[in-house]
Amino acid sequence: MTIDVRPRTATRGRPRTIGEVTCDRCGRRATRAQARWPEGLICGICYHHALRTRGTCPHCGIDRLLPGRSGHGNHPICVTCAGIPADFHCARCGTESEHYRKYICARCALRDDLTSLLLDDASDRQSMHQLTEALCTADRAESIHTWLRSAQVRALLGRLAAGHISLSHAGLDTEPANNRTEHLRSLLVHHGLLPHRDPSLALFERWLDTKLEQITTDDIRRPIEQFARWHHLSRIRDRARAGRPTRGSVLHSKQGITEAIKFLTWLHDTHHRAITTCSQADVDSWLANGPTTRHIIRGFIVWAGKSRLCQDIVVEHYRARTVPLLTQDQRLDWLRELLTGNSTTLPYRIAGILVLLYAQPLVKVAALRTTDVTDSPGELMLTLGKEPAPVPNPFASLLKAHLANRPNLRTGNHGQSPWLFPSYRTGQHLHPTTLSDRLRSHGISLIGARNAALRDLVSDAPPPVVAELLGYSHSATHRHATAAATPYARYTTTRQADQ
């Protein structure tokens, strides 16, 4: 195919209109017209929308840009068939699209900007060339232009290109922890310029180093460091190697370590004792004179006993006196709203339904992959535990619609994200806090919803079956079955009666 790269003239056809005008396409009033086409004056909104419409022209049958409108039916048609006096082909690559700068498309303009920023004075030209190519292949080059408008982003890329920051996780760790650094890191990982690193694990390692540096007393620091590294860090690393979500474990570990530090600090300052000389009375006094979060030291006390740092000290499991619980009517009302209403966008409706219908924690919901949804003949299946669970209608239809139109795929993800809920940050899924904040803002009690869903499910099926389908432990489902007054013996008796 021959690409015409002759100089363009009057490509935009912008009129010199002064004052307020009316768009002849949408009827809106605007301060100026963006173009004058055969159908009349075109406002900026209609102009940009028209130049992002592609498809097969119904008049000539050619697949190309469709900015025009047919006289009958108002269907999108191509420039030629519409008689628009403009040529929207890029003067460099020949792609027909909206001109971004001096008759070239947004992608070619992006390549110019990145060449100047990353390649002209690059210390590692091959790596910077790979990064340039990765950014230029984004589905929407305009989104990368928007990202590059930040002076801090350009400065960060400039330091990376000049070699002031090494192209490694350790190099990026020397930069302040913020969104632009982590977004760049995710881009580099996604395109193979950096190895994969579990983000929650990395943050926990940095948090732990900072936390330990703040402890100056050896009798406190030594057991805390052993507890944190041997028990918590080792377990989180095992989860990361197995590809399992680590965020929940990290949050639990940070809370356990923080409470253990508070306990040992109190023990040292108040009684001048260390964990090796601690008594049951000390622990009981600590638990009795503070908030219920102090019971989290149980993990530390159990570990200390196994490590022979203390003996004969017992901390019982803490049981909450009340359990948040939605009524069945509240749960059904929220399910009805998320299935049929428009209170929020589709991804958040899907996430909320997974909580209300399958009792899933949002940490797990956020980490679901598209491969966890299987469209088997006649039924949609969702893998949440060891066995796939059926997806009933109308939720199945919503889930299929979400799979076909997942958001955040038009930047660095290039439409290849494996996550059911892709993040705007390349290669990552939505943060669970993003999901929880949105759902809570609509008034959904997430813990109450999970408890209500789980109790309803164990009322209809044996707890072991529910545990296998939803990924819960057998003890958790039996506990909810007991609370719902549906012990497993009922299922055995019912089944025998049926037989």
WODAKA-V726288 format. One record per helix or strand of 3 or more residues. SS is the DSSP state (A for helix, B for strand). FROM is the first residue (numbers start at 0). LEN is the number of residues. If there is no record, write none. Layout:
SS/FROM/LEN + SS/FROM/LEN
This chain:
B/34/3 + B/39/3 + A/43/7 + B/53/3 + B/62/3 + A/78/4 + A/105/14 + A/124/12 + A/140/8 + A/150/12 + A/168/5 + A/178/12 + A/198/15 + A/217/24 + A/246/25 + A/274/3 + A/279/9 + A/291/15 + A/327/13 + A/345/13 + A/361/5 + A/369/3 + B/372/4 + B/378/4 + B/388/3 + A/394/10 + A/431/10 + A/445/15 + A/462/8 + A/473/10 + A/487/11
